[in-house]
Amino acid sequence: MAVSLILTIQASSLFVAAVRAFATSYVGSFTQGILTTVAFGQITTATVQRARHNRRIGRIYETLNARVTRGQDLDCEELREAFLGLRLLAELRRSGWSTQVAATPSECGVFVLGYQYHGHAIEIFDFDSACLTELASRAAEDRGYRQLVLTHALSAFVPHGELDALASEIEAKAVVRFRVTSRFSEADVRLEHKIRATSRDRLTIVSTTSQTSDFLTGIIARNGRNLEKVEIAHVSPLAVSHPTLRRQSAGEARVPAAVKPEGQQIADPETDMLRRGVRIITGLDKLWNTLELPADTALCTVALTQAHPGVKIRALRNLTYLQIFPGRLDYADNLYRFGYELTDALLIARINGFLDRWTADRSERFPSRAAVAALTARSTSELARWLLAVPDAARKIADHREQLFSLLPEPTARNVAQEVLDRFSAGLAAVENAAVDPPGTGDSTRERMNQHRLFVRPARIDHAGPNVVIDNGNRPAHVSAGVVVRHGDRVLVVRKTKPPNEGRWSIPAGHCEWGESGLLAARRELHEEVGIETDALQLMFRGMLHEGQECRYGVADHLWFLFRHTTPEIPRILLSRSELEEYRWVDRTGLDDLTEKTPAFALLLRSVDAL
């Protein structure tokens, strides 16, 4: 009898435990009240409220997942209402932050997602980036949150029709789910173990940070003999030619100030982007000059030129091993709090295939020390040029200079930052002190081409290509610059090779790129197209021209800056064969006899009397 009673009690306890486990799930929440009544008695108000709350959280995750798979942004009215209605938010606003704050992982997930968009006007006592990281770590325990963040990250490079299935398969087939709690994590240990188990493999790394960590560099160095090739992809440091750095910086600039990591970022977004660019440049320099690999192990830097794919990746291609860490929130690097280890060959092949196709036309490869040195030199120059386009850049840098250099403690980083600022200062002096003759005024009147006053931030920063785009009424307009090169009574003309002006005659000319004045663009185009380097340029004409046809970038209106360069001797001409096929020296009669002229050249000839 005693044995029977004990078995009955144990079976009853197991049944009650099973009922409770089922009742805490999303589906079970719906029937929780009924089951509680059967097993334990009367339904309580708290039970009903908890069931409703769980259903509401489940619905918001379903809504956000649907938006992501349709290609829509996470920010929506449903997320705003769910975030503002969180009991967690109400408690934090009332009592401030505490590590003992009570919240389910799903609540933490909604808070993390909503705070990035709607946290700017909310004050929480003692709440900072460490607190947000704690909530993100808790949120990573909820499958609904993980699935949503993973789907959102994959949407950057995976077709929308395959997002749900791929995210579910990753969650289901992961051998290990990582919790990222420190810089040197379980993922690093497992990666090194896998590298040691392979031979002549190809290691692919997609990084979100500006530099490859010392831990990861150490793993590669210790196991280089097992690797045939190492490819490391990260944000391109070219601030003008490529928009990736600008886009990533703009995203993180939107994060509420309270949770920006103290002592890691600069409040002014432009100065902080300068810091990021310098970090990438010095990281490249450090990687290529300190990483010791066997002679037969190739190293390649991959610069992401258009955007970041929203995930961190470590993949051994031959071993079919992959680690993936989803992100793509505005918080970016600071909230990659979980990841997956995959060994399923077919699944890894699909992920690698999507990523390879996405990066094919969104990246540039730099496979040698010389190529990377050229990249870093160009990046330093472009950071200076980018600063020239930032309104009031000199004052902003002066206000944050001390913090900038405190966040760049390494001598190499400080040297790069100083070089950028020196070039920026030289650029300001060049454009502010360049004396040019306005048309019809002679030498008595001088005009200073002040970079800040002529070109501030372009009106359409995401317009395709690096060209400056300004507003001309209701239409976009490009800024163009050209040079009339004179020797005696003859003028240099060149014949174009690219549509829409293929086969037509013009002068050395082109578009102003972001960060350039008309004067700087004219100097660059003259050197690039015909190989002439000179500072002796005089302004002949400045005005808006409607050219009657769109340029190859789809714009018909151009604000033109036309300069004159007089040379006592015929210079050596080095044609840019990608742009030009022929050049001639012609007098005024010869100019008139040129039947095929570009629309802009024809208009300039009519607008300027004395070419």
PAKEBA-309243 format. One line per field, with one value per residue (C-alpha): residue number from 1; y negated, z, x; residue in one letter. Coordinates in nm, 2 decimals. Layout:
BEGIN
num	(NUM;...)
north	(Y;...)
up	(Z;...)
east	(X;...)
residu	(A;...)
//
This chain:
BEGIN
num	(1;2;3;4;5;6;7;8;9;10;11;12;13;14;15;16;17;18;19;20;21;22;23;24;25;26;27;28;29;30;31;32;33;34;35;36;37;38;39;40;41;42;43;44;45;46;47;48;49;50;51;52;53;54;55;56;57;58;59;60;61;62;63;64;65;66;67;68;69;70;71;72;73;74;75;76;77;78;79;80;81;82;83;84;85;86;87;88;89;90;91;92;93;94;95;96;97;98;99;100;101;102;103;104;105;106;107;108;109;110;111;112;113;114;115;116;117;118;119;120;121;122;123;124;125;126;127;128;129;130;131;132;133;134;135;136;137;138;139;140;141;142;143;144;145;146;147;148;149;150;151;152;153;154;155;156;157;158;159;160;161;162;163;164;165;166;167;168;169;170;171;172;173;174;175;176;177;178;179;180;181;182;183;184;185;186;187;188;189;190;191;192;193;194;195;196;197;198;199;200;201;202;203;204;205;206;207;208;209;210;211;212;213;214;215;216;217;218;219;220;221;222;223;224;225;226;227;228;229;230;231;232;233;234;235;236;237;238;239;240;241;242;243;244;245;246;247;248;249;250;251;252;253;254;255;256;257;258;259;260;261;262;263;264;265;266;267;268;269;270;271;272;273;274;275;276;277;278;279;280;281;282;283;284;285;286;287;288;289;290;291;292;293;294;295;296;297;298;299;300;301;302;303;304;305;306;307;308;309;310;311;312;313;314;315;316;317;318;319;320;321;322;323;324;325;326;327;328;329;330;331;332;333;334;335;336;337;338;339;340;341;342;343;344;345;346;347;348;349;350;351;352;353;354;355;356;357;358;359;360;361;362;363;364;365;366;367;368;369;370;371;372;373;374;375;376;377;378;379;380;381;382;383;384;385;386;387;388;389;390;391;392;393;394;395;396;397;398;399;400;401;402;403;404;405;406;407;408;409;410;411;412;413;414;415;416;417;418;419;420;421;422;423;424;425;426;427;428;429;430;431;432;433;434;435;436;437;438;439;440;441;442;443;444;445;446;447;448;449;450;451;452;453;454;455;456;457;458;459;460;461;462;463;464;465;466;467;468;469;470;471;472;473;474;475;476;477;478;479;480;481;482;483;484;485;486;487;488;489;490;491;492;493;494;495;496;497;498;499;500;501;502;503;504;505;506;507;508;509;510;511;512;513;514;515;516;517;518;519;520;521;522;523;524;525;526;527;528;529;530;531;532;533;534;535;536;537;538;539;540;541;542;543;544;545;546;547;548;549;550;551;552;553;554;555;556;557;558;559;560;561;562;563;564;565;566;567;568;569;570;571;572;573;574;575;576;577;578;579;580;581;582;583;584;585;586;587;588;589;590;591;592;593;594;595;596;597;598;599;600;601;602;603;604;605;606;607;608;609;610;611)
north	(0.00;-0.24;-0.16;-0.22;-0.56;-0.67;-0.58;-0.76;-1.07;-1.06;-1.02;-1.31;-1.53;-1.44;-1.53;-1.86;-1.95;-1.86;-2.08;-2.37;-2.34;-2.33;-2.63;-2.85;-2.80;-3.05;-2.79;-2.67;-3.02;-3.02;-2.73;-2.80;-2.92;-2.61;-2.37;-2.56;-2.53;-2.15;-2.09;-2.36;-2.52;-2.87;-3.08;-3.39;-3.74;-3.72;-3.39;-3.55;-3.86;-3.65;-3.45;-3.76;-3.92;-3.61;-3.60;-3.97;-3.91;-3.61;-3.82;-4.10;-3.85;-3.71;-4.06;-4.16;-3.83;-3.89;-4.25;-4.12;-3.85;-4.12;-4.34;-4.59;-4.76;-4.64;-4.99;-5.00;-5.10;-4.75;-4.75;-5.10;-5.00;-4.67;-4.85;-5.13;-4.88;-4.66;-4.60;-4.59;-4.94;-5.07;-4.91;-5.05;-5.40;-5.38;-5.23;-5.26;-4.98;-4.68;-4.35;-4.19;-4.34;-4.07;-4.01;-3.71;-3.66;-3.74;-4.07;-4.15;-4.09;-4.33;-4.59;-4.55;-4.58;-4.87;-5.08;-5.14;-5.33;-5.47;-5.50;-5.85;-6.03;-5.78;-5.84;-5.54;-5.60;-5.44;-5.27;-5.24;-5.02;-4.75;-4.72;-4.69;-4.42;-4.23;-4.25;-4.14;-3.84;-3.74;-3.79;-3.55;-3.27;-3.32;-3.13;-3.38;-3.66;-3.46;-3.36;-3.72;-3.86;-3.58;-3.64;-4.01;-3.97;-3.71;-3.94;-4.16;-3.89;-3.61;-3.62;-3.70;-3.39;-3.17;-3.36;-3.17;-2.83;-2.91;-3.07;-2.78;-2.53;-2.71;-2.71;-2.34;-2.21;-2.41;-2.18;-2.45;-2.78;-3.02;-3.28;-3.57;-3.69;-3.79;-3.89;-3.54;-3.31;-2.95;-3.02;-3.11;-2.79;-2.58;-2.75;-2.69;-2.32;-2.29;-2.46;-2.22;-1.93;-2.03;-2.07;-2.32;-2.47;-2.81;-3.03;-3.30;-3.57;-3.84;-4.09;-4.37;-4.55;-4.78;-4.55;-4.17;-4.09;-3.99;-3.66;-3.58;-3.69;-3.47;-3.17;-3.23;-3.28;-2.96;-2.75;-2.91;-2.58;-2.43;-2.70;-2.75;-3.09;-3.34;-3.60;-3.87;-4.09;-4.41;-4.76;-4.95;-5.24;-5.45;-5.72;-5.89;-5.61;-5.36;-5.43;-5.14;-5.33;-5.63;-5.40;-5.20;-5.52;-5.68;-5.37;-5.37;-5.75;-5.69;-5.48;-5.66;-5.84;-5.66;-5.33;-5.44;-5.27;-5.53;-5.58;-5.40;-5.64;-6.01;-6.20;-6.39;-6.14;-6.30;-6.30;-5.94;-5.83;-5.97;-5.76;-5.45;-5.52;-5.56;-5.23;-5.04;-5.18;-5.10;-4.76;-4.67;-4.80;-4.60;-4.28;-4.28;-4.39;-4.17;-3.85;-3.59;-3.32;-3.04;-3.14;-2.92;-3.06;-3.34;-3.64;-3.86;-4.16;-4.20;-4.55;-4.56;-4.85;-4.90;-4.76;-4.50;-4.17;-4.19;-3.88;-3.78;-3.47;-3.23;-2.95;-2.67;-2.59;-2.25;-2.12;-2.25;-2.42;-2.76;-2.99;-3.26;-3.55;-3.76;-4.13;-4.41;-4.61;-4.98;-4.89;-4.69;-4.54;-4.57;-4.33;-4.02;-3.82;-3.48;-3.26;-2.92;-2.65;-2.45;-2.14;-2.03;-2.04;-2.13;-2.40;-2.56;-2.54;-2.74;-3.01;-3.04;-3.05;-3.33;-3.53;-3.48;-3.60;-3.90;-4.00;-3.94;-4.29;-4.46;-4.41;-4.47;-4.23;-4.33;-4.02;-4.16;-4.39;-4.64;-4.65;-4.70;-4.98;-5.16;-5.11;-5.26;-5.56;-5.62;-5.58;-5.84;-6.09;-6.02;-6.07;-6.42;-6.48;-6.36;-6.60;-6.89;-6.82;-6.81;-7.14;-7.32;-7.03;-7.24;-7.34;-6.99;-6.84;-7.12;-7.04;-6.67;-6.65;-6.55;-6.27;-6.16;-6.11;-5.95;-5.68;-5.63;-5.55;-5.35;-5.57;-5.43;-5.53;-5.88;-5.92;-5.83;-6.06;-6.34;-6.28;-6.30;-6.63;-6.77;-6.69;-6.83;-7.16;-7.17;-7.12;-7.40;-7.63;-7.53;-7.60;-7.91;-8.08;-7.98;-8.31;-8.27;-8.53;-8.55;-8.60;-8.96;-9.10;-9.06;-9.05;-9.33;-9.10;-8.78;-8.51;-8.26;-7.91;-7.82;-7.45;-7.48;-7.75;-7.60;-7.23;-7.11;-6.77;-6.65;-6.67;-6.31;-6.12;-5.78;-5.87;-5.61;-5.67;-5.91;-6.22;-6.54;-6.58;-6.92;-7.04;-7.25;-7.35;-7.03;-6.84;-6.69;-6.84;-6.72;-6.94;-6.93;-7.08;-7.12;-7.28;-7.47;-7.40;-7.66;-7.67;-7.99;-8.02;-7.65;-7.45;-7.09;-6.88;-6.52;-6.25;-6.05;-5.67;-5.61;-5.66;-5.88;-6.09;-5.82;-5.96;-6.32;-6.60;-6.79;-6.93;-6.74;-6.74;-6.53;-6.52;-6.65;-6.38;-6.40;-6.62;-6.81;-7.17;-7.26;-7.35;-7.02;-6.83;-7.02;-6.94;-6.57;-6.53;-6.71;-6.47;-6.15;-6.22;-6.37;-6.34;-6.71;-6.82;-7.19;-7.43;-7.72;-7.73;-8.04;-8.03;-8.13;-8.04;-7.92;-7.84;-7.59;-7.43;-7.21;-6.99;-6.84;-6.48;-6.28;-6.20;-5.83;-5.87;-5.98;-6.36;-6.63;-6.95;-7.03;-7.32;-7.38;-7.52;-7.60;-7.68;-7.79;-7.66;-7.83;-7.65;-7.80;-7.46;-7.17;-6.93;-6.55;-6.40;-6.07;-5.98;-5.78;-5.50;-5.40;-5.74;-5.89;-5.77;-6.07;-6.43;-6.73;-7.09;-7.31;-7.69;-7.87;-7.78;-7.42;-7.43;-7.55;-7.28;-7.00;-6.87;-6.62;-6.79;-6.69;-6.90;-7.05;-7.15;-7.31;-7.51;-7.62;-7.74;-7.96;-8.08;-8.18;-8.43;-8.39;-8.02)
up	(0.00;0.09;-0.23;-0.44;-0.26;-0.33;-0.70;-0.72;-0.57;-0.80;-1.11;-1.00;-0.94;-1.29;-1.44;-1.26;-1.37;-1.73;-1.71;-1.58;-1.85;-2.12;-1.97;-1.98;-2.36;-2.61;-2.72;-2.37;-2.25;-2.42;-2.22;-1.90;-1.70;-1.78;-1.70;-1.38;-1.27;-1.32;-1.14;-0.88;-0.83;-0.90;-1.20;-1.06;-1.21;-1.24;-1.45;-1.70;-1.73;-1.78;-2.05;-2.23;-2.21;-2.35;-2.64;-2.71;-2.72;-2.95;-3.19;-3.21;-3.30;-3.58;-3.71;-3.72;-3.89;-4.15;-4.21;-4.25;-4.50;-4.70;-4.71;-4.46;-4.17;-3.81;-3.70;-3.71;-3.50;-3.36;-3.22;-3.08;-2.90;-2.77;-2.65;-2.47;-2.32;-2.16;-1.79;-1.80;-1.94;-1.68;-1.40;-1.53;-1.56;-1.21;-1.03;-1.25;-1.36;-1.14;-1.23;-1.03;-1.26;-1.34;-1.71;-1.93;-2.22;-2.47;-2.29;-2.30;-2.67;-2.74;-2.52;-2.71;-3.05;-2.96;-2.76;-3.07;-3.24;-2.95;-2.65;-2.73;-2.53;-2.24;-1.92;-1.71;-1.41;-1.42;-1.76;-2.00;-2.26;-2.01;-1.90;-2.26;-2.32;-2.01;-2.15;-2.49;-2.34;-2.16;-2.48;-2.66;-2.45;-2.63;-2.95;-3.10;-3.05;-3.19;-3.50;-3.57;-3.53;-3.74;-4.01;-4.01;-4.04;-4.32;-4.51;-4.61;-4.85;-4.87;-5.11;-4.91;-5.02;-4.85;-4.53;-4.30;-4.41;-4.39;-4.04;-3.91;-4.05;-3.89;-3.55;-3.59;-3.72;-3.51;-3.33;-3.07;-2.99;-2.86;-2.59;-2.66;-2.32;-2.36;-2.62;-2.61;-2.62;-2.67;-3.04;-3.06;-2.88;-3.11;-3.42;-3.33;-3.26;-3.60;-3.78;-3.61;-3.74;-4.10;-4.36;-4.64;-4.58;-4.68;-4.38;-4.46;-4.20;-4.22;-3.95;-3.81;-3.63;-3.76;-3.67;-3.65;-3.28;-3.13;-3.02;-3.38;-3.52;-3.27;-3.38;-3.74;-3.67;-3.46;-3.72;-4.04;-4.16;-4.17;-4.40;-4.77;-4.78;-4.53;-4.65;-4.41;-4.51;-4.34;-4.40;-4.67;-4.53;-4.85;-4.72;-5.06;-5.32;-5.11;-4.89;-4.64;-4.37;-4.40;-4.38;-4.08;-3.89;-3.97;-3.83;-3.50;-3.48;-3.44;-3.13;-2.81;-2.64;-2.31;-2.44;-2.66;-2.50;-2.28;-2.37;-2.70;-2.93;-2.99;-2.96;-3.28;-3.56;-3.81;-3.57;-3.47;-3.83;-3.86;-3.56;-3.73;-4.06;-3.88;-3.69;-4.01;-4.17;-3.87;-3.84;-4.19;-4.14;-3.82;-3.98;-4.28;-4.10;-3.79;-3.89;-3.97;-4.20;-4.39;-4.73;-4.90;-4.71;-4.89;-4.71;-4.88;-4.75;-4.88;-4.86;-4.85;-5.08;-5.06;-4.73;-4.46;-4.48;-4.12;-3.99;-3.86;-4.03;-3.97;-4.23;-4.32;-4.68;-4.72;-4.38;-4.43;-4.09;-4.02;-3.73;-3.79;-3.55;-3.65;-3.59;-3.81;-3.54;-3.51;-3.20;-3.44;-3.29;-2.93;-2.95;-3.13;-2.82;-2.97;-3.26;-3.41;-3.51;-3.82;-3.97;-4.21;-4.55;-4.76;-4.52;-4.51;-4.89;-4.92;-4.68;-4.85;-5.19;-5.09;-4.93;-5.22;-5.48;-5.26;-5.22;-5.58;-5.69;-5.35;-5.26;-5.38;-5.31;-5.20;-5.22;-5.14;-4.91;-5.18;-5.27;-4.91;-4.87;-5.17;-5.02;-4.69;-4.85;-5.07;-4.76;-4.57;-4.86;-4.89;-4.52;-4.56;-4.87;-4.69;-4.41;-4.66;-4.73;-4.37;-4.26;-3.99;-3.98;-3.84;-3.53;-3.47;-3.48;-3.25;-3.00;-3.00;-3.08;-2.73;-2.71;-3.07;-2.98;-2.64;-2.83;-3.06;-2.81;-3.04;-3.20;-3.55;-3.51;-3.39;-3.68;-3.93;-3.76;-3.77;-4.14;-4.22;-4.03;-4.19;-4.54;-4.44;-4.33;-4.65;-4.85;-4.67;-4.73;-5.10;-5.18;-4.96;-5.09;-5.46;-5.65;-5.96;-6.21;-6.25;-6.61;-6.74;-6.43;-6.50;-6.23;-6.02;-5.87;-5.69;-5.57;-5.31;-5.36;-5.01;-4.99;-4.70;-4.87;-5.21;-5.13;-4.80;-4.76;-5.09;-5.11;-5.21;-5.02;-5.14;-5.50;-5.71;-5.73;-5.56;-5.76;-5.58;-5.63;-5.56;-5.59;-5.90;-5.82;-5.83;-6.03;-5.93;-6.07;-6.08;-6.04;-6.32;-6.38;-6.69;-6.81;-7.13;-7.18;-7.41;-7.59;-7.80;-8.00;-7.98;-7.74;-7.63;-7.72;-7.65;-7.79;-7.56;-7.57;-7.33;-7.39;-7.42;-7.56;-7.74;-8.04;-7.94;-7.87;-7.55;-7.32;-7.02;-6.78;-6.54;-6.24;-5.90;-5.64;-5.29;-5.09;-5.38;-5.49;-5.86;-5.84;-5.68;-5.93;-6.23;-6.11;-6.06;-6.40;-6.58;-6.43;-6.48;-6.84;-7.00;-6.74;-6.68;-6.32;-6.23;-5.97;-6.22;-6.30;-6.35;-6.33;-6.66;-6.61;-6.34;-6.42;-6.44;-6.78;-6.90;-7.15;-7.32;-7.26;-6.94;-6.85;-6.80;-6.44;-6.54;-6.48;-6.74;-6.53;-6.44;-6.24;-6.44;-6.32;-6.63;-6.57;-6.80;-6.80;-7.02;-7.09;-7.27;-7.40;-7.54;-7.25;-7.28;-7.31;-7.15;-7.25;-7.01;-7.26;-7.05;-7.11;-7.43;-7.77;-7.93;-7.87;-8.09;-8.06;-8.25;-8.30;-8.29;-8.65;-8.57;-8.27;-8.49;-8.75;-8.49;-8.59;-8.31;-7.97;-7.64;-7.55;-7.25;-7.47;-7.73;-7.46;-7.30;-7.63;-7.67;-7.30;-7.29;-7.55;-7.50;-7.50)
east	(0.00;0.28;0.47;0.15;0.09;0.45;0.42;0.09;0.24;0.54;0.32;0.10;0.41;0.55;0.21;0.19;0.55;0.46;0.15;0.35;0.62;0.36;0.18;0.49;0.53;0.37;0.11;0.05;-0.01;-0.34;-0.47;-0.27;-0.57;-0.78;-0.49;-0.41;-0.77;-0.77;-0.44;-0.43;-0.77;-0.90;-0.77;-0.58;-0.58;-0.19;-0.22;-0.46;-0.25;0.07;-0.11;-0.22;0.12;0.29;0.04;0.11;0.48;0.44;0.23;0.48;0.76;0.53;0.46;0.82;0.92;0.66;0.79;1.15;1.05;0.87;1.18;1.05;1.23;1.18;1.07;0.69;0.39;0.34;0.69;0.66;0.33;0.48;0.80;0.62;0.37;0.64;0.62;1.00;1.01;0.76;0.97;1.29;1.15;1.00;1.30;1.60;1.84;1.91;2.07;1.78;1.51;1.26;1.19;1.14;1.38;1.11;1.04;1.41;1.41;1.12;1.30;1.63;1.46;1.24;1.49;1.71;1.42;1.22;1.46;1.59;1.32;1.32;1.51;1.61;1.83;2.17;2.10;2.39;2.55;2.64;2.28;2.16;2.42;2.28;1.93;2.05;2.22;1.90;1.70;1.93;1.78;1.44;1.40;1.16;1.40;1.69;1.49;1.39;1.74;1.88;1.62;1.68;2.05;2.03;1.79;2.09;2.22;1.96;1.66;1.34;1.16;1.42;1.47;1.23;1.34;1.71;1.68;1.48;1.73;2.02;1.85;1.75;2.09;2.33;2.58;2.65;2.47;2.73;2.67;2.91;3.01;3.37;3.63;3.79;3.49;3.41;3.37;3.74;3.85;3.64;3.76;4.12;4.04;3.88;4.18;4.42;4.20;4.22;4.49;4.56;4.21;4.07;3.96;3.71;3.63;3.37;3.44;3.22;3.49;3.75;4.04;4.09;4.12;4.45;4.29;4.19;4.52;4.70;4.48;4.57;4.94;4.97;4.79;4.91;5.07;4.72;4.58;4.62;4.45;4.31;4.05;3.94;3.65;3.55;3.42;3.61;3.81;3.75;3.53;3.45;3.46;3.26;2.96;2.99;3.18;2.94;2.64;2.76;2.86;2.52;2.34;2.53;2.48;2.11;2.15;2.02;2.31;2.26;2.37;2.67;2.97;3.14;3.50;3.47;3.29;3.28;2.95;2.99;2.92;3.16;3.46;3.36;3.36;3.71;3.81;3.66;3.84;4.17;4.10;4.05;4.36;4.58;4.42;4.51;4.86;4.90;4.76;4.98;5.30;5.28;5.09;5.35;5.23;5.41;5.54;5.28;4.98;4.81;4.65;4.38;4.20;3.84;3.70;3.32;3.24;2.86;2.73;2.80;2.61;2.49;2.66;3.00;3.13;3.42;3.43;3.66;3.57;3.72;3.62;3.26;3.26;3.10;3.03;2.77;2.68;2.38;2.36;2.24;2.08;2.18;2.38;2.60;2.92;2.80;2.51;2.63;2.54;2.48;2.59;2.58;2.83;2.73;2.88;2.60;2.76;2.45;2.34;2.69;2.71;2.38;2.50;2.84;2.67;2.44;2.72;2.96;2.70;2.62;2.99;3.08;3.00;3.01;3.37;3.73;4.02;4.37;4.59;4.93;5.12;5.17;4.80;4.70;4.96;4.81;4.46;4.57;4.74;4.43;4.21;4.41;4.36;3.99;3.93;4.08;3.87;3.56;3.63;3.64;3.27;3.16;3.00;3.20;3.45;3.74;3.53;3.40;3.75;3.88;3.60;3.67;4.04;4.15;3.89;3.98;4.35;4.26;4.07;4.37;4.64;4.87;5.15;5.06;4.70;4.79;5.02;4.75;4.50;4.75;4.83;4.46;4.42;4.73;4.59;4.26;4.43;4.63;4.32;4.14;4.44;4.45;4.09;4.06;4.38;4.35;4.32;4.11;3.98;3.61;3.50;3.54;3.71;4.08;4.33;4.18;3.91;3.99;3.76;3.84;3.70;3.61;3.53;3.28;3.08;3.07;3.01;2.87;2.73;2.57;2.20;2.17;2.44;2.32;2.30;2.48;2.86;3.09;2.98;2.86;2.48;2.31;1.96;1.87;1.51;1.32;1.59;1.92;2.24;2.59;2.90;3.15;3.49;3.70;4.03;4.11;4.48;4.63;4.96;4.99;4.67;4.59;4.37;4.39;4.08;4.02;3.79;3.57;3.53;3.23;2.86;2.67;2.95;3.14;3.34;3.27;3.52;3.56;3.82;3.97;3.68;3.47;3.25;3.33;3.35;3.23;3.47;3.61;3.57;3.56;3.93;4.03;3.83;3.98;4.33;4.24;4.07;4.36;4.61;4.39;4.28;4.59;4.87;4.92;4.99;4.96;4.84;4.82;4.45;4.24;3.86;3.70;3.34;3.10;2.74;2.45;2.41;2.12;2.30;1.99;2.10;2.17;2.52;2.62;2.50;2.15;2.16;2.12;2.19;2.55;2.70;3.02;3.35;3.57;3.94;4.22;4.58;4.84;5.16;5.46;5.57;5.36;5.33;5.36;5.01;4.94;4.58;4.36;4.28;3.97;3.82;3.98;4.09;4.26;4.38;4.45;4.59;4.35;4.30;3.97;3.89;3.97;3.74;3.45;3.53;3.48;3.14;3.10;3.12;2.98;2.67;2.85;3.15;2.93;2.74;3.07;3.20;2.89;2.91;3.28;3.41;3.78;3.88)
residu	(M;A;V;S;L;I;L;T;I;Q;A;S;S;L;F;V;A;A;V;R;A;F;A;T;S;Y;V;G;S;F;T;Q;G;I;L;T;T;V;A;F;G;Q;I;T;T;A;T;V;Q;R;A;R;H;N;R;R;I;G;R;I;Y;E;T;L;N;A;R;V;T;R;G;Q;D;L;D;C;E;E;L;R;E;A;F;L;G;L;R;L;L;A;E;L;R;R;S;G;W;S;T;Q;V;A;A;T;P;S;E;C;G;V;F;V;L;G;Y;Q;Y;H;G;H;A;I;E;I;F;D;F;D;S;A;C;L;T;E;L;A;S;R;A;A;E;D;R;G;Y;R;Q;L;V;L;T;H;A;L;S;A;F;V;P;H;G;E;L;D;A;L;A;S;E;I;E;A;K;A;V;V;R;F;R;V;T;S;R;F;S;E;A;D;V;R;L;E;H;K;I;R;A;T;S;R;D;R;L;T;I;V;S;T;T;S;Q;T;S;D;F;L;T;G;I;I;A;R;N;G;R;N;L;E;K;V;E;I;A;H;V;S;P;L;A;V;S;H;P;T;L;R;R;Q;S;A;G;E;A;R;V;P;A;A;V;K;P;E;G;Q;Q;I;A;D;P;E;T;D;M;L;R;R;G;V;R;I;I;T;G;L;D;K;L;W;N;T;L;E;L;P;A;D;T;A;L;C;T;V;A;L;T;Q;A;H;P;G;V;K;I;R;A;L;R;N;L;T;Y;L;Q;I;F;P;G;R;L;D;Y;A;D;N;L;Y;R;F;G;Y;E;L;T;D;A;L;L;I;A;R;I;N;G;F;L;D;R;W;T;A;D;R;S;E;R;F;P;S;R;A;A;V;A;A;L;T;A;R;S;T;S;E;L;A;R;W;L;L;A;V;P;D;A;A;R;K;I;A;D;H;R;E;Q;L;F;S;L;L;P;E;P;T;A;R;N;V;A;Q;E;V;L;D;R;F;S;A;G;L;A;A;V;E;N;A;A;V;D;P;P;G;T;G;D;S;T;R;E;R;M;N;Q;H;R;L;F;V;R;P;A;R;I;D;H;A;G;P;N;V;V;I;D;N;G;N;R;P;A;H;V;S;A;G;V;V;V;R;H;G;D;R;V;L;V;V;R;K;T;K;P;P;N;E;G;R;W;S;I;P;A;G;H;C;E;W;G;E;S;G;L;L;A;A;R;R;E;L;H;E;E;V;G;I;E;T;D;A;L;Q;L;M;F;R;G;M;L;H;E;G;Q;E;C;R;Y;G;V;A;D;H;L;W;F;L;F;R;H;T;T;P;E;I;P;R;I;L;L;S;R;S;E;L;E;E;Y;R;W;V;D;R;T;G;L;D;D;L;T;E;K;T;P;A;F;A;L;L;L;R;S;V;D;A;L)
//
